[in-house]
Amino acid sequence: MTSLSPVLMADATSFRPPSVSSRHYYTDSLLVSISSKPLLSYLSPSTSRTKLNRCVVVATSNLNLNLNLNLNLNVPLIAPDDNWGTWTALFATGAFGLWSERSSKIGRMISAAVVSILLGLAASNIGIIPHQAKAYSAVMDFLLPLTIPLMLFRADMRHVIKSTGNLLLAFLIGSAATIVGTLVAFMLVPMRSLGQDSWKIASALMASYIGGAINYVAVSDALAVSPSVIAAGVAADNVICAIYFMALFALGSKLPAEASTSSKDTAHNLNSSSGDNLAVIQTATALAVSLAICKCATHIVHMFKIQGGNLPAITAIVVILATLLPKQIGYLAPAGDAIAAISIQVFFAVLGASGSVWNVINVAPSIFIFAFIQVTVHLGVILGLGKLLNLDLKLLLLASNANIGGPTTASGMATAKGWGSLVVPGILVGIFGISIATYIAYFFGIFVLKRM
């Protein structure tokens, strides 16, 4: 029988694996059970150098595999630098949100916007998509600013005031109720652990509950809120909104649908005429005008060195143009609606994905409590004052929905409840809210909350 070489024997006798009672490594035909005995005591003299090397290589490979698995536990399924994967996930999330609003009871109840937000939030927090990615920055830096003019081509303030009637009054009451709710919540939950971010995030949430998520982002950017606090606020806001919209539907569960569908058909034309019948030139012009507005606004902000002023400036320019040139700008509205319907869902998906439940728990659990008090007081005030003014309950509920969620959730609620005559007014007051919320919240934060 051929013995092992002296060199191999010398190396083998100095090799002492750790004493592990029942650990096994498998090779092609060799099972090695490692205990306190030397490895070579299990090998016959005829065992070749290849068998020994193969055993060690397999053991090392298993160890490396385990280490790699542990290191990758915190890596999402779609990596942050996987641009195609991230864009696919974002558009798929937005498409599912739109589908759910039309095809499912829950989707109609909480709207496509909230579905996209919650789905993005869930996907990022369970490790499917990242919390941060280059694609998210592209959405926030380019797609969101481009979407704002597309959404606000109908923002002729004179037309909004004339056509919305008591719904606008209810919406203004709701806006005042949000201000009151912000003051009460800030006194009860000052969030001092956040330092200077406390009044800033309070202002951002106030903007969100007057206009919508776009205003939350605009005020957070303008006030330079810390990223971790923004993420915590997003997560808290998403959960609060989902609960709140279900509460609104519960309060309106006994309110009957309207018998007439003529206004609903008009609203359908308003929203869906932006589809197949639009000329390509109209869509191209809408995009060109929106891009031009973004260019002018960013140039002005850069020239005057206004920190975080891009979104407020874009909003101001498009509202002024829509009011001064209602016929010319209004002509582009159907095309703007079509593009914005998709891009805004992508924004909602990013907003949800950037939210971190872990940040709410560890960075600022008080944000959730603050937002809960904020919307609770809002609801109490708008229902109380509305009752004193003898306003219809469905107007108050729809106005509150427009305050908390914006035009997309308001129109979704009106459609789901069968309030056809209120779909278009709901969109208009929501647009009005987006137009004013950033400025109200920003200056309220600077001159009131900061000094409290």
Secondary structure, 3 states (H helix, E strand, C coil): CCCCCHHHHHHHHCCCCCCCCCEEEECCCCEEEECCCCHHHHCCCCCCHHHHHHHHHHHHHHHHHHHHHHHCCCCCCCCCCCHHHHHHHHHHHHHHHHHHHHHCHHHHHHHHHHHHHHHHHHHHHCCCCCCCCHHHHHHHHHHHHHHHHHHCCCCCHHHHHHHHCHHHHHHHHHHHHHHHHHHHHHHHCCCHHHCCHHHHHHHHHHHHCCCCHHHHHHHHHHCCCCHHHHHHHHHHHHHHHHHHHHHHHHHCCCCCCCCCCHHHHHHHHHHHCCCCCCCHHHHHHHHHHHHHHHHHHHHHHHHHCCCCCHHHHHHHHHHHHHHHCHHHHHCCHHHHHHHHHHHHHHHHHHHHHCCCHHHHHHCCHHHHHHHHHHHHHHHHHHHHHHHHCCCCHHHHHHHHHHHHHCHHHHHHHHHHHCCHHHHHHHHHHHHHHHHHHHHHHHHHHHHCHHHC
